[in-house]
Amino acid sequence: MEPEVITVGLDGSPESLAAALWAADEADRRQSVLRLLHAWILLAAEAPDTPPDRDQNAGARQIVHRALEEVRERHPRLQIIEDLVGAEAEPALLGATAEAQMIVLGSRALAPWESYVLGDVSLNVVGRAKGPVVLVRREGRAKAPRHEPPDNPPPAPDARVVAGLSLNGPCDRLLDFAFDAAASRGVPLQAVHGRPLPVHAYTPWGLDPDAATELTKEAAVELGDALLPWCERFPDVLVQQTVLSESPTRALVQTVFGAELLVVGRKLHRPPLAPRVGPVAHAAIHHVACPVAVIPHE
């Protein structure tokens, strides 16, 4: 059985280099192959013996070569594929999802108004990919030392994978990815569910504490039921359940600090005029510092 492939998209930015290093760590952890992909629409067909001073693709090759050097310094035995593609970045990356375990891309924080108007390649890929897409910030990259030993260093005391769950439908693909990520890292999984209290939980003089407690207990039971099959499948993963009487977005923002990875979902089929990603994934992509994995699901 051939190892699976983790593909990272490179564009020469510091963010894409951070993504390459994160993807290399992940490929090493999963015993996967790392594919370094750079798409350039002006890629020229050249003979193998073309002199360096006439190589029209020198800039494109340098982007991949720089990432390769950085990855090799950290993971000298990792199997790596260098891939230059003569295409626009978005279709090249979407095409790569068919044969990749996941796509990893660099991401940068945006001001709130920019989050809605920029035609960002990463956001478009997240909204259209059929498989997992992980977005890595430059400041969120791992700080592991160079030439680290083969065995991964022990995780930080508060290290964990956080998964945001809506419980409004099937979330098997999201939970499969989240539990697998936690198991491969040897860290706990924190399952977070935010559910605002309905109107009837409030009285003219304020919040009805009994109603709020009862509704939170109901949500906790639903969360536990959704997690149970995966807890049985991954018995070594310590699971922390967090239910907050907040919107899903606020619940994640309050709990994700210090996490190694945030896993959120995206519905594959959305109304024609609706955004390609929902409000929770959108907020996570632009405002969470740690790597964010967006998992498409039905």
Sine and cosine of phi, psi and omega as CSV:
sin_phi,cos_phi,sin_psi,cos_psi,sin_omega,cos_omega
0.00,0.00,0.84,-0.54,-0.03,-1.00
-0.96,0.27,0.56,-0.83,0.02,-1.00
-0.92,0.40,0.47,-0.88,0.04,-1.00
-0.97,0.24,0.24,-0.97,-0.09,-1.00
-0.91,-0.42,0.72,-0.70,0.18,-0.98
-0.95,-0.31,0.85,-0.52,-0.07,-1.00
-0.97,-0.25,0.75,-0.66,0.08,-1.00
-0.89,-0.45,0.73,-0.68,0.03,-1.00
-1.00,0.02,0.78,-0.63,-0.03,-1.00
-0.92,-0.39,0.66,-0.75,0.10,-1.00
-0.72,-0.70,0.15,0.99,0.01,-1.00
1.00,0.02,-0.06,1.00,-0.02,-1.00
-0.99,0.10,0.37,-0.93,0.09,-1.00
-0.85,0.52,-0.54,0.84,0.01,-1.00
-0.91,0.42,-0.65,0.76,-0.01,-1.00
-0.94,0.33,-0.51,0.86,0.07,-1.00
-0.93,0.36,-0.64,0.77,0.09,-1.00
-0.87,0.49,-0.63,0.77,0.04,-1.00
-0.90,0.44,-0.64,0.77,0.01,-1.00
-0.89,0.45,-0.66,0.75,0.01,-1.00
-0.93,0.37,-0.64,0.77,0.05,-1.00
-0.90,0.44,-0.70,0.71,-0.01,-1.00
-0.89,0.45,-0.59,0.80,0.03,-1.00
-0.91,0.42,-0.68,0.74,0.06,-1.00
-0.87,0.50,-0.67,0.74,-0.03,-1.00
-0.92,0.38,-0.66,0.75,0.02,-1.00
-0.90,0.44,-0.64,0.77,0.04,-1.00
-0.90,0.43,-0.65,0.76,-0.02,-1.00
-0.91,0.41,-0.60,0.80,-0.07,-1.00
-0.99,-0.11,0.01,1.00,-0.07,-1.00
0.85,0.53,0.68,0.73,0.00,-1.00
-0.96,-0.27,0.15,-0.99,0.09,-1.00
-1.00,-0.06,0.66,-0.75,0.04,-1.00
-0.99,-0.16,0.79,-0.61,0.05,-1.00
-0.94,-0.35,0.87,-0.49,0.04,-1.00
-1.00,-0.09,0.95,-0.31,-0.12,-0.99
-0.93,-0.38,0.79,-0.61,0.13,-0.99
-0.79,-0.61,0.84,-0.54,0.00,-1.00
-0.97,-0.24,0.78,-0.62,0.01,-1.00
-0.66,-0.75,0.90,-0.44,-0.12,-0.99
-0.88,0.47,-0.43,0.90,-0.04,-1.00
-1.00,-0.08,0.28,0.96,0.02,-1.00
-0.84,0.55,0.80,-0.61,-0.08,-1.00
-0.98,-0.22,0.55,-0.83,0.09,-1.00
-0.99,0.13,0.86,-0.51,-0.06,-1.00
-0.74,-0.67,0.43,-0.90,0.03,-1.00
-0.94,0.33,0.47,-0.88,-0.02,-1.00
-0.87,0.49,-0.45,0.89,-0.06,-1.00
-0.99,-0.13,0.37,0.93,0.01,-1.00
-0.90,0.44,0.78,-0.62,0.02,-1.00
-0.87,0.49,0.56,-0.83,-0.02,-1.00
-0.82,0.57,-0.59,0.81,-0.05,-1.00
-0.96,0.28,-0.16,0.99,0.03,-1.00
-0.91,-0.41,0.13,0.99,-0.02,-1.00
-0.97,0.23,0.96,-0.29,-0.01,-1.00
-0.95,0.32,-0.25,0.97,-0.03,-1.00
-0.97,-0.22,0.28,0.96,-0.08,-1.00
-0.86,0.51,-0.68,0.73,0.00,-1.00
-0.89,0.45,-0.67,0.74,0.02,-1.00
-0.91,0.42,-0.67,0.74,0.01,-1.00
-0.90,0.44,-0.59,0.81,-0.04,-1.00
-0.91,0.42,-0.60,0.80,0.02,-1.00
-0.87,0.49,-0.71,0.70,0.01,-1.00
-0.94,0.34,-0.65,0.76,-0.05,-1.00
-0.90,0.43,-0.64,0.77,0.01,-1.00
-0.89,0.46,-0.70,0.71,0.03,-1.00
-0.90,0.44,-0.64,0.77,0.02,-1.00
-0.87,0.49,-0.69,0.72,0.00,-1.00
-0.89,0.46,-0.68,0.73,0.00,-1.00
-0.90,0.44,-0.68,0.73,-0.03,-1.00
-0.93,0.37,-0.69,0.73,-0.02,-1.00
-0.88,0.47,-0.56,0.83,0.01,-1.00
-0.91,0.42,-0.55,0.84,-0.01,-1.00
-1.00,0.00,-0.58,0.81,-0.06,-1.00
-0.75,-0.67,0.98,0.19,-0.10,-1.00
-0.90,0.43,-0.36,0.93,-0.06,-1.00
-0.97,-0.25,0.06,1.00,-0.03,-1.00
-0.94,0.33,0.68,-0.73,0.06,-1.00
-0.98,0.19,0.83,-0.55,-0.13,-0.99
-0.78,-0.63,0.66,-0.75,0.09,-1.00
-0.92,-0.39,0.81,-0.58,0.09,-1.00
-1.00,-0.07,0.77,-0.64,-0.12,-0.99
-0.67,-0.75,0.92,-0.40,0.14,-0.99
-0.98,-0.22,0.79,-0.62,-0.07,-1.00
-0.85,-0.52,0.77,-0.64,0.04,-1.00
-1.00,0.08,0.97,0.23,-0.05,-1.00
-0.34,-0.94,0.20,-0.98,0.15,-0.99
-0.92,0.40,0.47,-0.88,-0.11,-0.99
-0.88,0.47,-0.71,0.70,-0.10,-1.00
-0.88,0.47,-0.80,0.60,0.03,-1.00
-0.89,0.45,-0.55,0.84,0.03,-1.00
-0.90,0.44,-0.68,0.73,0.00,-1.00
-0.94,0.34,-0.66,0.75,0.03,-1.00
-0.90,0.43,-0.59,0.81,0.06,-1.00
-0.91,0.41,-0.53,0.85,-0.01,-1.00
-0.95,0.32,-0.35,0.94,-0.03,-1.00
-0.90,0.43,-0.42,0.91,-0.05,-1.00
-0.91,0.42,-0.48,0.88,-0.07,-1.00
-0.86,-0.51,0.22,0.98,-0.05,-1.00
-0.93,-0.37,0.57,-0.82,0.11,-0.99
-0.91,0.41,-0.59,0.81,0.08,-1.00
-0.29,-0.96,0.36,-0.93,0.12,-0.99
-0.95,-0.31,0.71,-0.70,0.00,-1.00
-0.87,-0.49,0.77,-0.64,-0.07,-1.00
-0.72,-0.69,0.46,-0.89,0.12,-0.99
-0.98,0.21,0.50,-0.87,-0.03,-1.00
-0.63,-0.77,0.58,-0.82,0.06,-1.00
-0.82,-0.57,0.50,-0.86,0.01,-1.00
-0.93,0.38,0.59,-0.81,0.02,-1.00
-0.84,-0.54,0.50,-0.87,0.14,-0.99
-0.91,0.42,0.45,-0.89,-0.09,-1.00
-0.79,0.61,-0.69,0.72,-0.05,-1.00
-0.94,0.33,-0.52,0.86,0.03,-1.00
-0.92,0.38,-0.52,0.86,-0.07,-1.00
-0.85,0.52,-0.37,0.93,-0.07,-1.00
-0.97,-0.24,-0.27,0.96,-0.12,-0.99
-0.90,-0.43,-0.26,0.96,-0.05,-1.00
-0.98,0.20,0.69,-0.72,0.08,-1.00
-1.00,0.06,0.90,0.43,-0.10,-0.99
-0.96,0.29,0.74,-0.67,-0.02,-1.00
-0.86,0.50,-0.71,0.71,-0.02,-1.00
-0.85,0.52,-0.71,0.71,-0.02,-1.00
-0.91,0.42,-0.63,0.78,0.03,-1.00
-0.91,0.41,-0.64,0.77,0.03,-1.00
-0.91,0.41,-0.69,0.72,0.05,-1.00
-0.84,0.54,-0.67,0.74,-0.07,-1.00
-0.97,0.26,-0.23,0.97,-0.08,-1.00
-0.84,-0.54,-0.24,0.97,-0.06,-1.00
-0.92,0.39,0.57,-0.83,0.03,-1.00
-1.00,0.01,-0.16,0.99,0.00,-1.00
-0.81,-0.59,-0.02,-1.00,-0.03,-1.00
-0.89,0.46,0.64,-0.77,0.10,-0.99
-0.80,-0.59,0.78,-0.62,0.00,-1.00
-0.93,-0.37,0.78,-0.62,0.02,-1.00
-0.95,-0.30,0.77,-0.64,-0.10,-0.99
-0.85,-0.52,0.80,-0.59,0.10,-1.00
-0.99,0.12,0.44,-0.90,0.06,-1.00
-0.88,0.48,-0.68,0.73,-0.03,-1.00
-0.97,0.24,-0.21,0.98,-0.01,-1.00
-1.00,-0.08,0.06,1.00,-0.05,-1.00
-0.94,0.34,0.42,-0.91,0.00,-1.00
-0.91,0.40,0.52,-0.86,-0.02,-1.00
-0.96,-0.29,0.47,0.88,-0.06,-1.00
-0.90,0.44,0.57,-0.82,-0.01,-1.00
-0.94,0.34,0.39,-0.92,0.06,-1.00
-0.93,0.36,0.44,-0.90,0.03,-1.00
0.81,0.58,0.65,0.76,0.02,-1.00
-0.93,0.36,0.41,-0.91,-0.02,-1.00
-0.91,0.42,0.31,-0.95,-0.05,-1.00
-0.83,0.56,-0.64,0.77,0.01,-1.00
-0.97,0.23,0.71,-0.70,0.00,-1.00
-0.91,0.42,0.59,-0.81,0.04,-1.00
-0.92,0.39,0.38,-0.92,0.00,-1.00
-0.89,0.46,0.58,-0.81,0.00,-1.00
-0.93,0.37,0.35,-0.94,0.07,-1.00
-0.90,0.43,0.40,-0.91,-0.07,-1.00
-0.83,0.56,-0.58,0.81,-0.03,-1.00
-0.98,-0.17,0.20,0.98,-0.02,-1.00
-0.90,0.43,0.67,-0.74,0.01,-1.00
-0.22,-0.97,0.26,-0.96,0.18,-0.98
-0.97,-0.22,0.74,-0.68,0.02,-1.00
-0.95,-0.33,0.74,-0.67,0.05,-1.00
-0.86,-0.51,0.81,-0.59,0.06,-1.00
-1.00,-0.05,0.84,-0.54,-0.08,-1.00
-0.87,-0.49,0.73,-0.68,0.02,-1.00
-1.00,-0.02,-0.49,0.87,-0.03,-1.00
0.91,0.41,0.28,0.96,0.02,-1.00
-1.00,-0.03,0.05,1.00,-0.02,-1.00
0.04,-1.00,-0.09,-1.00,0.00,-1.00
-0.86,0.51,0.65,-0.76,0.03,-1.00
-0.68,-0.73,0.53,0.85,-0.07,-1.00
-0.89,0.46,-0.68,0.74,-0.04,-1.00
-0.91,0.42,-0.63,0.78,0.02,-1.00
-0.91,0.42,-0.73,0.69,-0.03,-1.00
-0.93,0.38,-0.60,0.80,0.05,-1.00
-0.87,0.50,-0.72,0.69,0.00,-1.00
-0.91,0.41,-0.70,0.71,-0.07,-1.00
-0.91,0.41,-0.72,0.70,0.00,-1.00
-0.91,0.42,-0.66,0.75,0.01,-1.00
-0.89,0.45,-0.64,0.77,0.02,-1.00
-0.90,0.43,-0.68,0.74,0.02,-1.00
-0.92,0.40,-0.66,0.75,-0.02,-1.00
-0.90,0.43,-0.67,0.74,-0.03,-1.00
-0.93,0.37,-0.44,0.90,0.02,-1.00
-1.00,-0.03,-0.27,0.96,-0.07,-1.00
0.94,0.35,0.58,0.82,-0.02,-1.00
-0.82,-0.57,0.30,-0.95,0.05,-1.00
-0.93,0.37,0.33,-0.94,0.14,-0.99
-0.93,-0.36,0.82,-0.57,0.07,-1.00
-0.97,-0.23,0.92,-0.39,0.03,-1.00
-1.00,-0.06,0.86,-0.51,-0.10,-0.99
-0.91,-0.41,0.75,-0.66,0.07,-1.00
-0.75,-0.66,0.84,-0.55,0.06,-1.00
-0.96,-0.28,0.74,-0.67,-0.01,-1.00
-0.61,-0.79,0.96,-0.29,0.01,-1.00
-0.88,0.48,0.56,-0.83,0.03,-1.00
-0.95,0.31,0.66,-0.75,0.01,-1.00
-0.95,0.30,0.16,-0.99,-0.06,-1.00
-0.86,0.50,-0.61,0.79,-0.09,-1.00
-0.94,0.33,-0.11,0.99,0.08,-1.00
-0.99,0.15,-0.08,1.00,-0.03,-1.00
-0.94,-0.34,0.54,-0.84,0.05,-1.00
-0.87,-0.49,0.18,-0.98,0.03,-1.00
-0.84,0.55,-0.42,0.91,-0.03,-1.00
-0.98,-0.21,0.12,0.99,0.07,-1.00
0.74,-0.68,-0.30,-0.95,-0.05,-1.00
-0.96,0.29,0.72,-0.69,0.09,-1.00
-0.99,0.14,0.96,-0.28,-0.10,-1.00
-0.89,0.46,-0.57,0.82,0.00,-1.00
-0.91,0.41,-0.69,0.72,0.02,-1.00
-0.91,0.42,-0.66,0.75,0.01,-1.00
-0.89,0.45,-0.67,0.74,0.01,-1.00
-0.90,0.44,-0.69,0.73,-0.02,-1.00
-0.90,0.43,-0.69,0.73,-0.01,-1.00
-0.92,0.39,-0.59,0.80,0.04,-1.00
-0.92,0.38,-0.63,0.78,0.05,-1.00
-0.89,0.45,-0.65,0.76,0.03,-1.00
-0.88,0.48,-0.68,0.73,0.01,-1.00
-0.90,0.43,-0.63,0.78,0.00,-1.00
-0.90,0.44,-0.62,0.78,0.04,-1.00
-0.91,0.42,-0.69,0.72,0.03,-1.00
-0.88,0.48,-0.66,0.75,0.02,-1.00
-0.90,0.43,-0.69,0.72,0.02,-1.00
-0.88,0.48,-0.65,0.76,0.02,-1.00
-0.90,0.44,-0.64,0.77,-0.01,-1.00
-0.92,0.38,-0.56,0.83,-0.06,-1.00
-0.99,0.12,-0.39,0.92,-0.16,-0.99
-0.80,0.60,-0.76,0.65,-0.01,-1.00
-0.86,0.50,-0.55,0.83,-0.05,-1.00
-0.98,0.18,-0.51,0.86,0.11,-0.99
-0.90,0.43,-0.60,0.80,0.04,-1.00
-0.94,0.33,-0.56,0.83,-0.01,-1.00
-0.97,0.25,-0.53,0.85,0.01,-1.00
-0.86,-0.52,0.95,0.32,-0.10,-0.99
-0.91,0.41,-0.35,0.94,-0.04,-1.00
-1.00,0.07,-0.11,0.99,0.00,-1.00
-1.00,0.01,0.86,-0.50,0.09,-1.00
-0.97,0.25,0.81,-0.59,-0.08,-1.00
-0.93,-0.37,0.78,-0.63,0.08,-1.00
-0.93,-0.36,0.81,-0.59,0.00,-1.00
-0.98,-0.21,0.78,-0.63,0.00,-1.00
-0.79,-0.62,0.87,-0.48,0.07,-1.00
-0.88,-0.48,0.83,-0.56,-0.02,-1.00
-0.83,-0.55,0.59,-0.81,0.04,-1.00
-0.99,0.11,0.87,0.49,-0.04,-1.00
-0.67,-0.75,0.18,-0.98,0.14,-0.99
-0.90,0.43,0.43,-0.90,0.01,-1.00
-0.83,0.57,-0.61,0.79,-0.01,-1.00
-0.91,0.41,-0.74,0.68,0.01,-1.00
-0.90,0.45,-0.62,0.78,-0.01,-1.00
-0.88,0.48,-0.68,0.73,0.01,-1.00
-0.93,0.38,-0.69,0.72,-0.01,-1.00
-0.86,0.51,-0.58,0.81,-0.03,-1.00
-0.97,0.26,-0.34,0.94,-0.15,-0.99
-0.90,-0.43,-0.23,0.97,-0.19,-0.98
-0.99,0.12,-0.25,0.97,-0.07,-1.00
-0.84,0.54,0.75,-0.67,0.03,-1.00
1.00,0.04,-0.08,1.00,-0.03,-1.00
-0.96,0.28,0.47,-0.88,0.10,-1.00
-0.99,0.16,-0.48,0.88,-0.07,-1.00
-0.39,-0.92,0.67,-0.74,0.13,-0.99
-0.93,-0.36,0.75,-0.66,0.00,-1.00
-0.90,-0.44,0.85,-0.53,0.03,-1.00
-0.76,-0.65,0.25,-0.97,-0.05,-1.00
-0.96,-0.29,0.28,-0.96,0.09,-1.00
-0.59,-0.81,0.79,-0.62,0.01,-1.00
-0.95,0.32,0.72,-0.69,0.00,-1.00
-0.91,0.41,-0.60,0.80,-0.07,-1.00
-0.90,-0.44,0.93,-0.37,0.00,-1.00
-0.85,-0.52,0.38,-0.93,0.03,-1.00
-0.82,0.57,0.52,-0.86,-0.10,-1.00
-0.79,0.61,-0.64,0.77,-0.07,-1.00
-1.00,-0.10,0.02,1.00,-0.01,-1.00
-0.99,0.14,0.43,-0.90,0.09,-1.00
-0.86,0.52,0.44,-0.90,-0.03,-1.00
-0.93,0.36,-0.42,0.91,0.07,-1.00
-0.84,-0.54,0.50,-0.86,0.00,-1.00
-0.97,0.23,0.07,-1.00,-0.07,-1.00
-0.90,0.44,-0.56,0.83,-0.02,-1.00
-0.93,0.36,-0.76,0.65,0.02,-1.00
-0.89,0.45,-0.63,0.77,-0.01,-1.00
-0.88,0.47,-0.72,0.69,0.00,-1.00
-0.91,0.42,-0.65,0.76,-0.01,-1.00
-0.90,0.43,-0.68,0.73,-0.04,-1.00
-0.86,0.51,-0.66,0.75,-0.15,-0.99
-0.99,-0.12,-0.31,0.95,-0.17,-0.99
-0.78,-0.62,-0.02,1.00,0.03,-1.00
-0.98,-0.18,0.71,-0.70,-0.11,-0.99
-0.98,0.19,-0.54,0.84,-0.05,-1.00
-0.98,0.21,0.26,-0.97,0.08,-1.00
-0.83,0.56,0.62,-0.78,-0.03,-1.00
-0.86,-0.52,0.84,-0.55,0.06,-1.00
-0.98,-0.19,0.84,-0.55,0.01,-1.00
-0.95,-0.30,0.87,-0.50,-0.11,-0.99
-0.94,-0.35,0.91,-0.42,0.03,-1.00
-0.96,0.29,0.63,-0.78,0.00,-1.00
-0.48,-0.88,0.25,-0.97,-0.01,-1.00
-0.95,0.31,0.00,0.00,0.00,0.00
